[in-house]
Amino acid sequence: MAATFPPVTDIRSGFNPASRTFHSLKPPLLLPPPNAAISAASYVLFLRRNSHFPDSSTAVVDSAYGHSLSYGELIHRAENLAANLATVLKLSKAHTALVLSPNIIQVPILCFALLSLGVVVSPANPLSTRSEITRLFHLSKPAIVFAVTSNAEKTHEFHVRTVLLDSPEFDSLTRTKIQPLSPTTSPTPVTQSDVAAILYSSGTTGKVKGVMLTHRNLTAIAAGYDTVRTKRAEPAVYLYTVPYFHVYGFTFSLGAMVLSDTVVIMERFSLRGMLSAAERFRVTHITVVPALVVALTKDKVIDRYNLTSLEGIVCGGAPLRKETDEAFKAKFPKVLVMQGYGLTECVVTRTTPEEANHVGTVGRLKPDIEAKVVNPQTGKLMFPGERGELWIKGPYVMKGYVDDPEATSATLVNGWLRTGDLCYFDNDGFLYIVDRLKELIKYKGYQVAPAELEELLLSHPDIRDAAVIP
């Protein structure tokens, strides 16, 4: 289905000069009716029908030990776990589960099971301090905690049941259904407006907040991955260097299941460990952040590893500087650099392979997204090529912050999400992120972005990395 635009919208940039808004140039998403009772997990399984890879294909691999699960095994274990969470642990969609775990094979099984039940998934940094965990408990009010042996003691003072993901107890919950579901234990139907996940963010400013993402949000994210499905002889093999508790890793895991990608996970990151895993498992794509791209470009240890299977890197978390992008492409000319942009509150863009030759951009808007660029001083709506704060509207935008109506109303204005990021669009509809608005340096009447100074410093061959702090 072709994308449809309001009258007078420029089909090259997606910009409508009458409303001064930008519209996605991509076909609309295939989404269920908003009132349909369907969980994000169920819709992911529906989209998997479009995959031509069998359920016997590998879903996830532990890079340290080589342990793996096929998609058939992952789905079967998640279904067993969901039934046992409902019948044995009495969890339902009225509950929240706090997940404190590194990247281990058990996490995708758990998250998929919780989503299918409608239990709110709340993944957080397993290295959080006790004071940070106190804040997480205050926000999510979990009925249960899923942790690992190394951090379980941090939750004891909260007197909430804790299940260890690396224990025989959890493994048995995934192996077989202990009690059959009955009319009294069958899950309550999930509606798309129900909160599916609470992720943690400082928001566009300030202290840690709980970001509520609905099943509709996750369904839209999954459907977005379905639109970029390509024909491959073998599944893509992604090496995840990002944690599941971050929106980057959390949403990528949904996409992997939709596309039948193989995911190689690292419990603990190291550059050598990543390179070794990429070589051993014939990785085709690596999820990275800009600092890791710098390391791949400048660290000589890279030359000791065989990375000939690598087809692309997907960079997110912060803008990738033009100099770094160009340096990486010079060293790895056959590897695509695909950037993505989003916040915990909303996923916005990701460059496609066809767009990867546009240096410095995070790509065009994802399907069904509208955007506007707002002058932060005057509120004036800007044209292509002009800088301002990025405002976003679409099915990916969060429901709000947990128990924080003031922060929610400051960030969500008449359905528009204020990102707090300085940006501009070019005449082809490509989005460029300049920097965070609050980090701009004021000098002699000018506003200077730290990222631009960092890019200038990195142009010197003897500078490995740079950080400009306002």
C-alpha positions in Angstrom: 0.0 0.0 0.0 1.4 3.4 -1.0 1.7 6.1 1.6 -1.0 8.8 1.4 -0.2 12.4 2.2 -2.2 15.5 3.1 -2.7 17.9 0.2 0.4 19.9 -0.9 2.8 17.6 0.9 6.1 17.4 -1.0 6.5 13.8 -2.0 10.3 14.2 -2.0 10.7 15.4 1.6 7.4 14.6 3.2 7.1 18.3 4.2 3.7 20.0 4.2 4.3 23.8 4.0 0.7 24.6 5.0 1.0 22.8 8.3 4.8 22.9 8.5 4.9 19.2 9.4 6.9 16.3 8.0 5.2 13.1 7.1 6.7 9.6 6.7 7.4 8.7 3.0 7.0 5.0 3.8 3.8 2.9 3.4 1.5 2.7 6.4 1.8 -0.1 8.9 -0.4 -3.2 8.9 -1.9 -2.9 12.3 -4.9 -4.6 14.0 -7.9 -2.4 14.7 -7.2 -0.4 17.9 -10.0 -2.1 19.8 -8.9 -5.6 18.9 -8.0 -7.7 22.0 -4.5 -8.8 21.1 -1.2 -8.7 22.9 2.1 -7.6 21.4 3.3 -11.2 21.8 0.4 -12.6 19.8 0.9 -10.0 17.0 4.6 -10.9 16.8 3.6 -14.5 16.3 1.2 -13.4 13.6 3.9 -11.5 11.8 6.3 -14.5 12.0 4.0 -16.2 9.5 5.6 -14.0 6.9 9.0 -15.6 7.6 10.2 -18.3 5.2 12.6 -19.6 7.8 11.4 -22.7 9.9 11.0 -22.7 13.6 14.0 -24.9 13.8 16.2 -21.9 12.9 18.4 -20.6 15.7 16.8 -17.8 17.8 19.4 -17.0 20.4 23.0 -18.0 21.2 25.0 -17.4 24.3 28.3 -16.1 23.1 30.3 -17.3 26.1 29.2 -21.0 26.2 27.6 -21.5 22.7 24.3 -22.6 24.2 21.4 -21.9 21.9 17.6 -22.2 21.4 15.7 -22.5 18.2 12.6 -20.4 17.7 10.4 -23.4 18.2 12.1 -24.1 21.5 11.9 -20.4 22.6 8.2 -20.1 21.8 7.4 -23.5 23.4 9.3 -22.6 26.6 7.6 -19.2 26.7 4.2 -20.8 26.4 5.0 -23.2 29.2 6.3 -20.4 31.4 3.3 -18.2 30.7 1.0 -21.0 31.8 3.0 -21.6 35.0 3.2 -17.9 35.8 -0.6 -17.8 35.7 -1.4 -21.0 37.5 1.5 -21.5 39.9 2.7 -17.9 40.6 -0.8 -16.4 40.1 0.4 -13.5 37.9 -2.0 -11.6 35.7 -2.2 -8.4 33.7 -2.9 -6.5 37.0 0.8 -7.2 37.9 4.2 -5.8 37.1 7.4 -7.9 37.0 10.7 -6.2 37.6 13.5 -7.9 35.6 17.1 -7.4 36.9 19.3 -9.5 34.6 22.2 -9.2 32.2 21.8 -10.5 28.7 21.2 -14.3 29.2 19.1 -16.7 27.2 16.3 -16.8 29.8 15.4 -13.1 29.3 13.7 -13.3 25.9 11.8 -16.4 27.1 10.6 -14.5 30.2 9.7 -11.3 28.4 7.7 -13.0 25.7 5.8 -15.0 28.4 5.0 -11.9 30.4 3.9 -10.0 27.3 1.6 -12.9 26.3 -0.1 -12.8 29.8 -0.4 -9.0 29.8 1.9 -8.8 32.9 3.8 -5.5 32.6 7.5 -6.2 31.8 9.9 -3.8 33.6 13.5 -4.6 32.7 16.2 -2.6 34.5 19.9 -2.4 34.9 21.1 -5.5 37.0 24.0 -3.4 38.3 21.6 -0.8 39.8 22.5 0.2 43.4 20.1 -0.4 46.3 19.0 3.3 46.2 18.4 3.0 42.5 16.4 -0.2 43.0 14.4 1.6 45.7 13.4 4.1 43.0 12.5 1.3 40.6 10.3 -0.3 43.2 8.6 3.0 43.9 7.8 3.5 40.2 6.8 0.0 39.1 5.4 -1.5 42.3 6.3 -5.0 41.2 4.4 -8.1 42.3 7.5 -10.3 41.5 11.2 -9.8 40.7 13.2 -11.9 38.3 16.9 -11.6 39.0 20.1 -13.6 38.9 22.1 -15.1 41.7 24.7 -12.4 41.7 22.2 -9.5 42.4 19.3 -11.2 44.2 20.3 -9.9 47.6 19.6 -6.3 46.5 15.9 -7.0 46.5 15.5 -8.8 49.8 14.5 -5.8 51.8 11.5 -5.2 49.6 9.8 -8.5 50.7 8.7 -9.3 47.1 9.0 -12.8 45.8 12.2 -13.2 43.7 12.7 -15.9 41.1 16.3 -16.5 40.0 16.6 -16.8 36.2 19.7 -18.9 36.5 18.1 -21.4 38.9 16.7 -25.0 38.4 13.3 -23.6 39.6 13.0 -21.2 36.7 14.2 -23.8 34.2 11.5 -26.2 35.3 8.9 -23.5 34.8 9.9 -23.3 31.2 10.1 -27.1 30.5 6.5 -28.2 31.2 3.1 -26.9 32.3 2.8 -27.8 35.9 -0.9 -27.2 36.1 -3.4 -27.0 33.2 -5.1 -23.7 32.6 -8.7 -23.5 33.8 -11.5 -20.9 33.4 -10.3 -19.4 36.7 -6.7 -19.3 35.7 -6.9 -18.4 32.0 -5.4 -15.0 31.3 -7.6 -12.0 31.1 -7.7 -10.8 27.5 -5.1 -8.1 26.7 -6.2 -4.8 25.1 -3.8 -2.8 23.0 -4.2 0.2 25.3 -2.9 -1.9 28.3 0.6 -1.0 29.5 3.0 -3.7 28.2 6.3 -2.5 29.5 7.8 0.1 31.9 11.3 1.1 30.8 13.4 3.5 32.7 14.7 6.9 31.4 15.7 10.3 32.7 13.1 11.5 30.3 14.0 14.5 28.2 15.4 15.9 31.4 15.6 15.2 35.1 15.5 12.2 37.4 14.7 8.6 36.4 11.2 8.1 35.2 9.1 5.0 34.3 8.2 5.1 30.7 4.9 3.3 29.9 4.8 1.6 26.6 1.5 0.0 25.5 0.8 -3.2 23.6 -0.2 -0.9 20.7 3.3 0.7 20.9 5.1 -2.6 20.8 2.7 -3.9 18.1 3.6 -0.9 15.9 7.3 -1.5 16.5 7.0 -5.1 15.5 5.0 -4.2 12.4 7.7 -1.7 11.5 10.2 -4.5 11.4 7.9 -6.6 9.1 8.1 -3.7 6.5 11.9 -4.1 6.2 11.8 -7.9 5.7 14.3 -9.0 3.0 14.8 -12.2 1.1 17.8 -14.1 2.5 19.1 -17.6 1.9 20.0 -17.8 5.6 18.8 -15.8 8.7 20.7 -12.7 9.5 23.0 -13.2 12.6 22.9 -10.2 15.0 25.4 -9.7 17.7 23.8 -7.7 20.6 26.2 -5.5 22.4 23.3 -3.5 23.9 21.4 -4.7 27.0 17.8 -6.1 26.9 16.8 -3.5 29.6 17.6 -0.6 27.2 14.9 0.3 24.7 17.4 -0.3 22.0 17.9 -4.0 23.0 14.3 -4.5 24.1 12.7 -3.4 20.8 15.4 -5.2 18.7 14.4 -8.5 20.4 10.9 -8.0 19.1 12.2 -7.4 15.6 14.5 -10.4 15.7 11.5 -12.7 16.4 9.4 -11.1 13.6 12.2 -11.6 11.1 13.6 -14.9 12.4 17.0 -13.3 12.9 19.6 -15.2 15.0 20.7 -13.2 18.0 24.1 -13.7 19.7 24.1 -12.2 23.2 26.9 -11.2 25.4 26.4 -11.3 29.2 29.4 -9.1 29.7 30.8 -6.8 27.0 34.4 -6.6 26.0 35.8 -5.5 22.6 37.8 -8.7 22.3 34.9 -10.8 23.3 32.7 -9.1 20.7 35.2 -9.7 18.0 35.7 -13.3 19.0 31.9 -13.9 18.9 31.6 -12.1 15.6 34.2 -14.4 14.1 33.0 -17.6 15.8 29.3 -17.3 14.9 29.8 -15.7 11.5 27.9 -12.6 12.6 26.3 -10.5 9.8 25.3 -7.5 11.8 26.4 -5.9 15.1 24.3 -3.4 17.2 26.7 -0.6 18.3 26.9 2.8 19.9 29.1 5.6 18.5 32.0 4.9 20.9 32.2 1.3 19.7 32.3 2.5 16.1 35.3 4.6 17.0 37.0 1.6 18.5 36.2 -0.5 15.4 37.8 2.2 13.3 41.0 2.9 15.4 41.8 -0.1 17.6 44.5 -2.3 15.9 43.2 -5.4 17.7 40.4 -5.5 15.1 42.9 -6.7 12.5 43.5 -10.0 14.3 39.9 -11.2 13.7 38.1 -12.5 10.6 35.1 -10.2 10.1 34.4 -11.1 6.5 30.8 -12.3 7.4 29.9 -8.8 8.6 27.3 -7.1 6.3 26.3 -4.1 8.5 26.3 -2.3 11.8 23.3 -0.7 13.4 24.2 2.4 15.4 22.1 4.0 18.0 22.2 5.6 21.5 23.7 8.9 20.3 24.4 10.6 16.9 27.2 9.1 14.9 29.5 11.8 13.9 30.2 12.3 10.2 33.9 11.9 10.6 33.5 8.6 12.4 31.0 7.3 9.8 33.4 8.1 7.0 36.4 6.6 8.8 34.5 3.3 9.4 33.4 3.1 5.8 37.0 3.7 4.7 38.1 0.7 6.8 35.1 -1.5 6.1 34.0 -0.5 2.6 31.7 -3.5 2.2 29.9 -3.0 5.5 26.7 -0.9 5.7 26.4 1.7 8.4 22.7 2.0 9.4 21.8 4.5 12.1 18.7 4.5 14.2 17.2 7.3 16.3 14.8 7.1 19.2 14.2 7.7 22.8 12.8 5.3 25.5 9.6 7.3 25.0 9.4 6.7 21.2 11.2 4.9 18.3 11.5 7.3 15.4 13.8 6.3 12.6 16.2 3.6 11.3 18.1 3.8 8.0 17.5 1.1 5.6 20.2 -0.5 3.5 19.1 1.7 0.6 19.5 4.8 2.8 22.9 3.8 4.3 25.0 5.8 1.8 23.6 9.1 3.3 26.3 10.0 5.7 25.4 11.6 9.0 21.6 11.0 8.9 19.6 8.8 11.1 17.3 8.1 8.2 13.8 8.9 7.2 10.8 8.8 9.5 9.3 5.4 10.2 5.9 4.6 8.8 2.9 6.5 10.3 5.1 9.1 12.0 4.6 12.9 11.8 7.2 15.3 12.9 7.7 19.0 13.3 10.8 21.1 14.0 10.0 23.8 16.5 12.2 26.9 17.3 12.8 26.4 21.1 12.8 30.2 21.7 9.9 31.4 19.6 7.7 28.2 19.1 7.9 28.9 15.3 7.6 25.8 13.0 10.7 25.4 10.9 11.2 24.5 7.2 13.6 21.8 5.8 17.2 22.8 6.5 16.3 24.9 9.5 17.2 23.7 13.0 14.9 23.3 16.0 13.5 20.9 18.6 12.1 17.7 17.2 8.5 17.0 18.0 7.0 13.6 17.1 3.5 12.1 16.8 2.6 8.5 15.9 1.8 5.0 17.2 5.2 4.5 18.7 4.8 7.4 21.2 4.6 6.3 24.9 1.5 6.5 27.0 3.2 8.6 29.6 5.4 8.5 32.7 4.4 6.4 35.7 2.7 8.5 38.4 4.1 11.7 37.0 1.4 13.8 35.3 3.5 16.9 35.5 6.4 15.4 33.5 4.0 13.7 31.2 2.1 16.9 30.3 5.5 18.7 29.8 6.7 16.1 27.4 3.4 15.2 25.6 1.7 18.3 24.2 -1.6 17.6 22.4 -0.3 14.2 21.3 3.1 15.5 20.3 6.2 14.2 22.0 8.8 16.8 22.7 12.2 15.0 22.3 14.5 17.7 23.6 16.8 17.1 20.6 18.1 19.7 18.2 17.6 18.5 14.6 16.8 19.4 11.0 15.4 17.7 7.9 17.0 18.0 4.5 15.0 18.3 1.2 14.9 14.5 0.8 13.2 13.9 4.2 16.3 12.7 5.9 16.6 13.5 9.6 19.8 14.8 11.2 20.2 15.0 15.0 22.6 17.7 16.0 22.6 17.4 19.8 20.6 17.6 23.0 19.1 21.1 23.4 20.1 21.3 27.1 23.7 20.6 26.2 24.2 23.5 23.8 27.0 25.9 24.6 26.2 29.6 24.5 29.2 31.6 23.3 29.2 35.3 22.3 25.5 35.1 21.2 26.0 31.8 19.4 24.7 28.3 20.3 27.3 25.7 19.7 26.6 22.0 19.8 29.2 19.9 21.6 28.8 17.1 19.0 30.1 19.6 16.3 33.2 20.4 18.3 33.8 16.7 19.0 33.6 16.0 15.3 36.1 18.8 14.6 38.5 17.3 17.2 38.1 13.8 15.8 39.2 15.0 12.4 42.7 15.0 13.8 44.4 11.6 13.1 46.1 11.5 16.5 42.8 11.9 18.5 41.2 8.6 19.2 38.0 9.9 20.9 36.7 13.2 22.2 34.1 14.5 24.6 33.0 18.1 24.9 31.3 18.8 28.2 29.2 22.0 28.5 
